[in-house]
Every structure is written in C-alpha cells, then in structure tokens.
Amino acid sequence: IERSIIKKFRKSIWRKFTKAIQEYELVKEGDKIAVCISGGKDSMLLAKLMQELKRHGQVPFELVFLVMNPGYNEDNWRIITDNAKLLGISLTVFESDIFN
C-alpha cells in the first residue's frame, strides 16, 4: 500500500497532497498532528498519507491516529480495527455511548 501511494498514485494523489502541505504550510517542525479515523476510505487514505509524510518528509512532527467508538456494533468496529491493522496504523480509541 505504501509503495502504491508513492509510485502508482504519485501524480494523482501524493504530489497534490505534498504540494498542499507545503503551499499552505500545514506541517511545521515539532507539530503534533491528530488524524481522526472514521473507518471510511477518506480518513484511512489521509491517515496513510500522513504516515508516509512523516516517514519520508523533511519536517519532523508527531502523529497520532484517533478514533471514537460511539458504540459501533461488533462487525463495524472490526472493519475499522482490521483496516487500521492492515495499514499499519496504531489507533488511540475513545469510548463513548452516544447511541444509548
């Protein structure tokens, strides 16, 4: 997955992502950035892009991945955690019971 982001999707995703980061000065040295994970493809892609930026970028920063569990059923929660594991994303989980 990491390789495809950098190689296969270099022009369509990676370059646009890194250009925006630089142009708008979104990441500065010493920043602590939290990426909130919903489990959908957009947040998972953003998490992976940020992980790759941290790994290959020139600016050192901290990165944490947050997910709130508002009482998802077991199947939905498993999808989120399995996808995070597949992508090598370590989650910090906040439990909530907003569905009750």
Residue pairs with C-beta under 8 A, 6 or more apart in sequence:
1 48
1 86
1 87
2 48
2 52
2 55
5 13
5 14
5 48
5 49
5 52
6 14
6 52
6 56
13 45
13 49
14 49
14 52
17 49
17 53
18 53
18 57
20 26
21 27
21 53
27 33
27 53
27 57
27 59
27 61
28 59
28 61
29 59
29 60
29 61
30 60
30 61
30 62
31 61
31 62
32 61
32 62
32 63
32 64
33 50
33 61
33 62
33 63
33 64
34 64
34 65
34 66
35 43
35 46
35 47
35 50
35 63
35 64
35 65
35 66
36 43
36 66
36 67
36 68
37 43
37 44
37 47
37 65
37 66
37 67
37 80
37 84
37 89
37 91
38 67
39 67
39 76
39 79
39 80
39 83
44 83
44 84
44 87
44 89
47 65
47 84
47 87
47 89
48 87
48 89
50 63
51 63
51 87
51 88
51 89
54 61
54 63
64 92
65 84
65 89
65 90
65 91
65 92
66 91
66 92
66 93
66 94
67 80
67 84
67 91
67 92
67 93
67 94
68 93
68 94
68 95
68 96
69 77
69 93
69 94
69 95
69 96
70 96
70 97
70 98
70 99
71 96
71 97
71 98
71 99
71 100
72 80
80 91
81 91
84 90
84 91
